[in-house]
Amino acid sequence: MSVFVTQLFNGLSLGSIMLFIAIGLAITFGLMGVINMAHGELIMVGAYATYVVQQFFAQYAPQSMDYYYVIAIPVSFFVSALLGLGLEKSLIRHLYHRPLDSLLATWGVSLILQQMARTIFGAPNVAVLPPKWLDGGVHVAGMVFPYKRLFILAFVAVSIFVLYMYLNKTAAGRRIRAVTLNRDMAACLGISTQKVDAYAFAIGSGFAGLAGCALTLLGPIGPTIGTYYIVDAFMVVILGGVGKVIGTVLGAFGIGLIGTLTEYSTSATMAKVITFALIIVFLQWKPSGLVSMKTRSLD
């Protein structure tokens, strides 16, 4: 029983990380249909922003090192969001309805950002030391639940709740939902779709930065940290249903639980193969994903 509970917790932990990585992509891909291959590098930017905040505190406020991570969370969000906003205004808005061109362009941007990270921080990975209050874990019946993983679970839950409230309870969020459902009708009703696209891309990029901030708690970071997760991010978004946040949540935790439980009885490689195979079979049966979007538009 303890082994099952441990694997269940590991699955939820993995699912929360995948959700954090994919939620920003769900906003941009679901709204604009842009295949953003630079999403992983926006995660990298958030991770390096956390590293820079840590170095700043270590040099100028070493007595407050336990609180650097609290400052790093909003910094990572706004740095990645501003970078995403600039990327959308300068490049992506000129490539709407050109999926192959946008894929190639954002892939080029990802290579540029990786090289910039190597130039500024160096090619080797750098370590981000977690605050001391995240050391240790909760001991229950011989099982250990690390504080870092519990913090990430809580961090994801709060972020998803804030995103849900923003999309459903604010005027700006409702405009994003309207453009996602029917762009032409939203434009006819006076909504500036270009402005909505820019803000939505910035929000999605900001959530990628938060994912990078969370990943610093799990190990060292490097210029290629985003490439490890970009495929999983697209997999979660497509499985959950394009444009549906609740589908992304279900898809992330479903993949995390299946991967962890199958890995326990097989191996990491075989677990990945089984997970991919199950997703392919499911999408053959239901191509729209776990949660399909209801709309009045005729496709």
C-alpha positions as CSV (number, residue, x, y, z in Angstrom):
1,M,0.0,0.0,0.0
2,S,2.8,2.4,0.9
3,V,4.5,1.7,-2.5
4,F,1.2,2.4,-4.3
5,V,0.7,5.7,-2.4
6,T,4.3,6.7,-3.2
7,Q,3.9,6.0,-6.9
8,L,0.6,7.9,-6.9
9,F,2.3,10.9,-5.3
10,N,5.1,10.7,-7.8
11,G,2.6,10.6,-10.6
12,L,0.8,13.6,-9.3
13,S,4.1,15.4,-8.9
14,L,5.1,14.6,-12.4
15,G,1.7,15.6,-13.7
16,S,1.9,19.0,-11.9
17,I,5.3,19.7,-13.5
18,M,3.9,18.8,-17.0
19,L,0.8,20.9,-16.4
20,F,3.0,23.9,-15.5
21,I,5.0,23.4,-18.6
22,A,2.0,23.0,-20.9
23,I,-0.5,25.5,-19.5
24,G,1.2,28.5,-21.2
25,L,1.3,26.6,-24.5
26,A,-2.4,25.7,-24.1
27,I,-3.2,29.5,-24.0
28,T,-1.1,30.4,-27.1
29,F,-1.7,27.3,-29.2
30,G,-5.4,27.2,-28.3
31,L,-6.0,30.9,-29.0
32,M,-3.8,31.6,-32.1
33,G,-3.0,28.2,-33.4
34,V,0.7,29.1,-33.5
35,I,3.1,26.2,-33.1
36,N,5.6,28.0,-30.8
37,M,8.8,26.0,-30.8
38,A,10.4,28.6,-28.6
39,H,8.1,27.8,-25.7
40,G,10.8,25.6,-24.1
41,E,13.3,28.5,-24.3
42,L,10.8,30.8,-22.5
43,I,10.9,28.1,-19.7
44,M,14.7,28.4,-19.8
45,V,14.4,32.2,-19.5
46,G,12.3,31.8,-16.4
47,A,14.8,29.4,-14.9
48,Y,17.7,31.7,-15.6
49,A,15.8,34.7,-14.1
50,T,15.5,32.7,-10.9
51,Y,19.2,32.0,-11.0
52,V,20.0,35.7,-11.5
53,V,17.7,36.6,-8.5
54,Q,19.5,34.1,-6.4
55,Q,22.9,35.5,-7.4
56,F,21.7,39.0,-6.6
57,F,20.6,38.0,-3.2
58,A,23.8,36.1,-2.5
59,Q,25.9,39.1,-3.4
60,Y,23.9,42.0,-2.0
61,A,21.5,40.5,0.6
62,P,23.0,37.2,1.9
63,Q,21.1,37.5,5.2
64,S,17.8,37.3,3.2
65,M,18.7,34.2,1.0
66,D,15.8,32.3,2.4
67,Y,13.4,34.7,0.7
68,Y,15.0,35.0,-2.7
69,Y,12.6,32.5,-4.2
70,V,9.5,34.6,-3.2
71,I,11.0,37.4,-5.3
72,A,12.1,35.1,-8.1
73,I,8.5,33.9,-8.8
74,P,7.1,37.3,-10.1
75,V,10.4,38.2,-11.7
76,S,10.5,35.0,-13.8
77,F,6.9,35.6,-14.8
78,F,7.3,39.2,-16.0
79,V,10.7,38.6,-17.7
80,S,9.3,35.7,-19.8
81,A,6.0,37.6,-20.4
82,L,7.8,40.7,-21.6
83,L,10.0,38.6,-23.9
84,G,6.9,36.8,-25.2
85,L,5.1,40.2,-25.8
86,G,8.1,41.5,-27.8
87,L,8.3,38.2,-29.8
88,E,4.6,38.4,-30.6
89,K,4.7,42.0,-31.7
90,S,7.9,41.7,-33.7
91,L,7.5,38.3,-35.4
92,I,4.6,36.1,-34.7
93,R,1.8,38.5,-35.5
94,H,3.1,38.6,-39.1
95,L,2.9,34.8,-39.4
96,Y,-0.7,34.1,-38.5
97,H,-2.4,31.5,-40.7
98,R,1.1,30.4,-41.9
99,P,1.8,27.4,-39.6
100,L,4.9,26.1,-41.3
101,D,6.5,29.6,-41.4
102,S,5.7,30.2,-37.7
103,L,7.1,26.8,-36.8
104,L,10.3,27.5,-38.6
105,A,10.6,31.1,-37.3
106,T,10.0,30.1,-33.6
107,W,12.4,27.2,-34.0
108,G,15.0,29.8,-35.1
109,V,14.2,32.0,-32.2
110,S,14.7,29.0,-29.8
111,L,18.2,28.5,-31.2
112,I,19.0,32.2,-30.8
113,L,17.8,32.2,-27.2
114,Q,19.8,29.0,-26.4
115,Q,23.0,30.6,-27.9
116,M,22.4,33.8,-26.0
117,A,22.1,31.8,-22.7
118,R,25.4,30.0,-23.5
119,T,27.1,33.4,-24.2
120,I,25.8,35.0,-21.0
121,F,25.8,32.1,-18.5
122,G,28.1,29.6,-20.2
123,A,27.4,26.1,-21.6
124,P,27.6,24.1,-18.4
125,N,24.5,23.7,-16.2
126,V,24.2,26.0,-13.2
127,A,22.7,25.1,-9.8
128,V,19.9,27.0,-8.2
129,L,19.9,26.3,-4.4
130,P,16.4,25.9,-3.0
131,P,15.6,28.0,0.1
132,K,16.2,26.2,3.4
133,W,12.5,26.1,4.2
134,L,12.0,23.7,1.3
135,D,14.5,21.2,2.7
136,G,13.2,17.9,4.1
137,G,9.8,16.4,3.8
138,V,6.7,15.2,5.5
139,H,7.0,11.7,7.0
140,V,3.8,9.6,7.0
141,A,3.8,5.9,7.8
142,G,7.3,5.3,6.6
143,M,6.8,7.4,3.5
144,V,8.5,10.7,2.7
145,F,6.8,13.5,0.7
146,P,9.4,16.1,-0.1
147,Y,8.6,19.7,0.6
148,K,9.8,20.7,-2.8
149,R,7.3,18.5,-4.6
150,L,4.5,19.5,-2.2
151,F,5.3,23.2,-2.9
152,I,5.2,22.6,-6.7
153,L,1.8,20.9,-6.3
154,A,0.5,23.9,-4.3
155,F,2.2,26.4,-6.7
156,V,0.5,24.8,-9.7
157,A,-2.9,24.7,-7.9
158,V,-2.7,28.4,-7.0
159,S,-1.6,29.3,-10.6
160,I,-4.4,27.3,-12.2
161,F,-6.9,28.9,-9.9
162,V,-5.7,32.4,-10.7
163,L,-5.7,31.7,-14.4
164,Y,-9.3,30.3,-14.2
165,M,-10.5,33.4,-12.3
166,Y,-8.8,35.6,-14.8
167,L,-10.3,33.9,-17.9
168,N,-13.8,33.7,-16.4
169,K,-14.2,36.6,-14.1
170,T,-12.4,39.5,-15.8
171,A,-13.3,41.5,-18.9
172,A,-9.9,40.8,-20.4
173,G,-10.1,37.1,-19.8
174,R,-13.6,36.9,-21.3
175,R,-12.2,38.7,-24.4
176,I,-9.6,36.0,-24.7
177,R,-12.2,33.3,-24.5
178,A,-14.4,35.1,-27.1
179,V,-11.5,35.3,-29.6
180,T,-10.7,31.6,-28.9
181,L,-14.3,30.5,-29.6
182,N,-14.9,32.7,-32.7
183,R,-12.3,35.2,-33.8
184,D,-14.3,36.7,-36.7
185,M,-17.4,37.3,-34.6
186,A,-15.3,38.8,-31.7
187,A,-13.8,41.2,-34.2
188,C,-17.2,42.2,-35.5
189,L,-18.3,43.0,-32.0
190,G,-15.4,45.4,-31.6
191,I,-12.8,43.3,-29.8
192,S,-9.3,44.1,-30.9
193,T,-8.0,40.7,-31.8
194,Q,-4.5,41.8,-32.3
195,K,-4.3,43.3,-28.7
196,V,-5.9,40.1,-27.3
197,D,-3.4,38.0,-29.2
198,A,-0.5,40.0,-27.8
199,Y,-1.7,39.9,-24.2
200,A,-2.6,36.2,-24.4
201,F,0.9,35.3,-25.8
202,A,2.5,37.4,-23.0
203,I,0.4,35.5,-20.4
204,G,1.3,32.1,-21.9
205,S,5.0,33.1,-22.0
206,G,4.7,34.2,-18.3
207,F,3.4,30.8,-17.3
208,A,6.3,29.3,-19.2
209,G,8.6,31.4,-17.0
210,L,6.8,30.2,-13.9
211,A,7.4,26.6,-15.1
212,G,11.1,27.4,-15.4
213,C,11.1,28.8,-11.9
214,A,9.5,25.6,-10.6
215,L,12.0,23.4,-12.4
216,T,14.9,25.0,-10.6
217,L,13.8,23.2,-7.5
218,L,14.3,19.8,-9.1
219,G,17.9,20.1,-10.4
220,P,20.5,22.2,-12.3
221,I,19.5,24.3,-15.3
222,G,21.1,24.8,-18.6
223,P,20.6,26.4,-22.1
224,T,18.8,23.2,-23.3
225,I,16.5,22.7,-20.4
226,G,13.5,23.7,-22.5
227,T,14.1,21.1,-25.2
228,Y,13.5,18.3,-22.8
229,Y,10.0,19.4,-22.2
230,I,8.7,20.9,-25.4
231,V,7.4,17.5,-26.9
232,D,5.7,16.6,-23.6
233,A,4.0,20.1,-23.6
234,F,2.5,19.7,-27.0
235,M,1.5,16.1,-26.1
236,V,-0.4,17.3,-23.0
237,V,-2.1,20.2,-24.9
238,I,-3.3,17.9,-27.8
239,L,-4.4,15.1,-25.5
240,G,-6.4,17.5,-23.3
241,G,-8.1,19.3,-26.1
242,V,-6.8,22.5,-27.8
243,G,-8.0,25.7,-26.2
244,K,-9.4,24.0,-23.0
245,V,-7.6,24.6,-19.7
246,I,-9.5,21.9,-17.9
247,G,-8.5,19.4,-20.6
248,T,-4.8,20.4,-20.2
249,V,-5.2,19.7,-16.5
250,L,-6.7,16.3,-17.0
251,G,-4.2,15.4,-19.7
252,A,-1.1,16.4,-17.6
253,F,-2.2,14.4,-14.6
254,G,-3.3,11.5,-16.7
255,I,0.0,11.3,-18.5
256,G,1.9,11.7,-15.2
257,L,0.0,8.9,-13.4
258,I,0.2,6.5,-16.4
259,G,3.9,7.2,-16.9
260,T,4.8,6.7,-13.2
261,L,2.7,3.6,-12.6
262,T,4.0,1.9,-15.8
263,E,7.6,2.9,-15.0
264,Y,7.4,1.1,-11.7
265,S,6.5,-2.2,-13.3
266,T,8.7,-1.8,-16.4
267,S,11.4,0.8,-17.1
268,A,11.6,4.5,-17.9
269,T,12.0,3.9,-21.6
270,M,9.2,1.3,-21.8
271,A,6.9,3.6,-19.8
272,K,7.4,6.4,-22.3
273,V,6.6,4.0,-25.2
274,I,3.5,2.7,-23.5
275,T,2.3,6.3,-22.7
276,F,2.8,7.4,-26.3
277,A,1.0,4.3,-27.6
278,L,-2.0,4.9,-25.3
279,I,-2.2,8.5,-26.4
280,I,-2.1,7.6,-30.1
281,V,-4.8,5.0,-29.6
282,F,-7.0,7.5,-27.6
283,L,-6.6,10.2,-30.2
284,Q,-7.6,7.8,-33.0
285,W,-10.8,7.2,-31.1
286,K,-11.3,10.9,-30.0
287,P,-9.3,13.3,-32.1
288,S,-10.6,16.4,-30.3
289,G,-9.0,15.3,-27.1
290,L,-10.3,14.7,-23.6
291,V,-12.4,18.0,-23.5
292,S,-13.6,19.3,-26.9
293,M,-14.5,23.0,-27.4
294,K,-18.2,23.7,-28.1
295,T,-18.6,26.5,-30.7
296,R,-21.3,27.7,-33.1
297,S,-18.8,28.3,-35.9
298,L,-19.1,26.0,-38.9
299,D,-15.8,24.4,-39.8
